[in-house]
Amino acid sequence: MTALTNSAQLRTRWQAETSEPVMALDALPGGRNAPDALVAGGSEGALRVFDPDGSLRYERDLDDALLAIAASPDGTRIAALGMGSRRLWSATDGAVLHSEGAGWSASAAWDKKSQSLAVADGRRVRVLDRSGKTRWTSVPLTSTVTNVLWPRGQLRVAASSYQGVTIFEPDTDRITNTLEAPGAISGLTAAPNGRWVVGGSQDATLHGWKVTDGSDFQMTGFPATVSHLAFEGGGRWMACESAEVLTCWDFSGAGPTGRAGIVLTGHQAAVTAFSWVPGHRQTLISGDQDGNVLVWRIAPTAKPGDELHPAGGLRDDDPVTAITIGSSGATTPIVYIGRRSGRIDALAVA
């Protein structure tokens, strides 16, 4: 049962029930001020597309344990990846465009023009074209690839694995940066301008690199593995989680070295997912293992070393497994919460 702790912050739009734990969520762009649809991936392989009003558009299946999904920015393609396969569908009608076997694939990212899809494939990175066919393959990395992303939306692909991050330029088939770090990188993000790449490690540290010169920094003292990291759209603040703690780091100017983080205090259980709300007053939505969802506002006057308390949220006893943000077609963003029971909550953000 969901109960709002501050009804002014989140308003229920719709709910949907699925038959398996929600593994991943992604907003499917509607285009030209049209509201976004929602793509939901279940742990057993089902992929469902929900229209903006919550009605089920269609359901498809990966025929594999699902690990990740990625909707293209132009709203025409949906990719799903699993333990041993990947599949690409048309977003419009769910027609299969391509399907093939693969290594362990837990991460995928479209470039900003929706022309190329980077995927983790065992120890390699592959870049697929819009039809789903491989157009470039990396050399093997030191271990299974844990994350892939396009640092500036195109041209180069960053991939994390054991002992660091490798940045490739697929069009020239070369490695442009090798960013070393001890241990395994479990989470990865990049600043919107591509200047910074930051990884969270299984050894409870944060490791970041300035891509232009390869200089790096390391932050320690986290209570547990740092698995989720994300920059807000303006590029100043980067959030990360570790156990029940969320911290925001100031990347303005010379970066976070020598600056304390803003500590977001409010969760009583491990944070399992969070997402920034695009273009919405530096608002962040987070969910935890107990099922609670909190809303945070980073004020323009916020500074390193501050402690922040939630502006509102909702209480629930169904653990949060995934969060993504979509557009309603107007000025009100929609936050989608995926839960272990298979329930999805669509909430308007005030």
N, C-alpha and C positions, 0 to 999 in steps of 0.2 A: 504494500500500500504506500502510495506517494503522498507526503504531506509537505506543503510549502512552509518554509520558515520565514519567508518574506515574499508575499504575493506580488509585490511591486517589481520584483526583479525577474521572475520567471513565470510565464503563463502557459498552461497546457494547451497545445493545439490538437494533438491526437496521440493515440497509443496503438501499437500493433503487437500481436503475439506471434512468435515464430516457434518452431518445434525443437530448437537447439540453441546452445549458448551463442551469443553474438560475438564473433571473433574480430570483425572489422566493419567500419562504416566509412562511407565517402559520399560527399555531395555530388550530384550529377547536374552540372550547370544547365539552366533552362535557356539562357541566351536572351539578349535584348530586353533586359528588365523583367523577364519571365521568372517565376519562382523555380527554385531548384527542386529536383527529385532527390531521392535517397537510394543509395546502393548499400545493401546489408549482406555481409558474408557470415554464414554460420560455421561453427567448428567442424561439422560433419560434411561440409562441402556445398550446402545449398546457397545459391545467390539469388537475392530477391531485390526487385526494383519497386519502390513505392512512389506513387505520384505525390505532388505537393499536398493533396488533401488526405494522404494516408492510405488511399486505396492501393491494392496490389496491382502493379502493371503486369508483371510476369515473374515466374520463378524458374531458374535454371540450376544445373548442378555441375560442379567441377569433377565429380566422381573421384574425389581425393579429400583428405583432410585439408581444409582451407587454412592458409596462413596469412594472406594479404590480398587486398583488392586495390584497384586504382582506376578511377574514372577520368577520361581525358578532359582537358580544359574546355574543349569545344563541345562537349556533351554528346559525342557520337560513338564512343568506344568505352567498353568496360573490360578490364583484365582481372583475372583471379589466378592466384598462385598457391601451390600446395607443397606437400612433402615430396612429391615426385612428378608433378605435372603443372602445366599452365594452359589457360584457355582465354580466348578473346572473343567477345560478343559485340554485336551491334546494339547500341543502347536503345534504339528505337523499338525494335521488335524482338530482341533477344536471339537473333540468328547467330549461329557459331561462325566466326570468321577464320579462326585458326585454333588448333589444339595439338599439343605435343607433350611428350615426356620431358622431364627436366630433373636436375638435382634439387636439393633442398632450396626452396624459393620463398623467403620470408619478407621480401621487400621489392617494391616496384615504384617507378616514378616516371610520369610523362614530362617531356619538355614543354615549355610554355606555348609552343605553336601546335601541339598535339600531333607532331610528325614522327616522333621517336619515343619509344618506351624502353627505359633502362630497367633491367630485372636482375636480381640475384639468382644465380644458377649454380648451386654448390660452391666451389671455390672460384668461380668465374663470374664476370659481369657480361651480360649480353645486351646489345641494343637492337630492338626490333623495330621494323617499320610499321606503318598504319595497318598493314594486312596481317601483322603478327609474325612475319618471317624475319629471321635473324639477318642483320646486315653487318654486325661487327661483334667480335668476341675478344675478351681480354685474355691476357696470360693468366695462369692460375695464381691466386693469392695464397697467403700463408695458411689460411684456414677458410672455413665456410664464410661466405660474405653475409654480413648481418644487416647492412643498410646500404641503399643506393639513393643518390639525389643529384640534381643538376644545380650546382652552386649559384648560377645566375640565370637559371631557367633554360639554358641551351648550351651548345658547344662542348662543355666538359661535364664529365660524370665523376662524382666522388663515391668511393666505396670503402666501407669499414670492414675490418677483419681482425685477426689476432695481431697485436703489436702495431696498430696504427690505421691510417687512412691513405688510400692511393687515389690520385686524381688523374683521370685519363682524358685524352682528346681523341674520341673515336674517329673523326674524319681524317686525322693524320696518323692514326694508329700509334700514338706515343703516350708515355707517362710524363705529365708535366710537373707533378709534385708527389713526393713520398713523405708523408707526415708521420713520424715515428712516435710511438707511445708504448709504455709497458703494459702488458696484459691485453685482455680482449675488450674491444669496443662494442658496447651493447646498444648504444643510442647515438644518433648522429643528426646534426642540423647545420645549416649554413645561413649566414646573414643575407638579407635580401639583395645587397649589392655584391655578394660574393667575397667580401673582404675577409671574413672570418669563417672558419670551419671548426666546429666544436663537437667533441665526442664524450659520451659518458661511459665509464668503465665498470667492469664487473668487480674491480677491486675498490669500489666506493670512492673514485676520484673523478674529477672533471679535467679534460685535457683539451686545450684550444690552440689553434694555429692562425697566424696572420698569413694568408695565402701569398701575398705579394712578395714577402721576403723569407717565409718559412719559420719566422720566430714563433716561439710557443710559450704557453703558460700552463700551470697545473694547479688545481685547487683540491685540497684534501679535507678530511674531517666529516664527510658525509656518513650517515648512519648505515647506509646500505647501497647496493648497486644503483647507479644512475642510468635509467633505461629510457626515459622520455625527456626530450629537449626540444624547444621551439622558440624561434624569434617572433616577436610581434612585427606587424607590417612595416612600421617605421624604422625598424632595425636597431633601436636603442636598447630595448630590454630583451633578454633571453631568459626564459624560464626553464627550470629543470626540477625533477622530483627525486626524492630519496626517502624511502619509507613513508612516514606521514607528513614529511616536510616538503614544501615548495619554496624555491628560492628564485628571485629575479636578479639578474646581473646586468650592470650598466656597461654597454659596449660603445657608448659615445666617445668621441675623441680618440685617445690612445688605447681604449679598451678597459677591461675589468681589473687588470693587475693593480694591486694595492688598494682596491675598493672592496668594502664589505657588500654583501648582497642584501636585498630586501627580503626578509623572511615572512612568508605567508603562513600565519598560524590559525588553525581552525579544524583541520582534519584530525580525527582520533585513530584512524586506521590508515594503512598504506595507500598512497595515491596510486591509482591504476591507470588513469587516463586524464589528459587535459587538452585544451585547445584555446588559442587566442581567438577573439571575435574580430574579424577583419573590419577595419575602419570604424571601430565602435569604442572610442574613448579608452583605449588600452584596457579592455576588459578581458578577463581570463575566466574560463569555466573549468572546474576540476571535479573528478569523481573518485571515490575510494572503495576499498574492499568491503566496507560495511554497507555500501549502497548510497551513501550521502553524496550530494552534489552541491558545490559551493560556487558563488560568484564573487570575483575579485575586481576591484577598480584600482588601477595604478594612476594616481593623480599626477598632473603635470608638476606638482611641487614635490613629488616623492624623490627621495635621495638615498644613496647607498647607506646601509646601516639601519634603515627604518624597519619597524615591524608592522605588518599589515594584517587586519582582521577582515573576515568576509563581509561583503555588503548584503548578502542574502543567500538563498539557496533552497534546497529541499532535502527532507529526510526520507530515507527508504531503507528497507532491509534486504534488498536484492542487489548483490555486488555489481558495481559498474565495470564493464569490460572494454568499452570503446566510447569515444566522443568525437563528433565532427560538427562543423558549423556550415549552414547553408543560408541562402538568401530567400526571403519570402516574396521577392519581386518588388518590394517597397523598401522602406528604410529599416524595417524590423528584421534583424537576423533570427534564424532558427537554430537552436542547438538540439542535436540528436544524441540521445543517451542510449547505448546498448548495454544490456544486462545479462547476467549469467543465466537467468531463467529463459532467456529468449525474447524478453519484452523490449520494445523500443519506445522511448518517450520522445515526442517532438514538442519543444518548448520555445516560446517566443521570448527573446531577451529584451528587457525594457531599456 
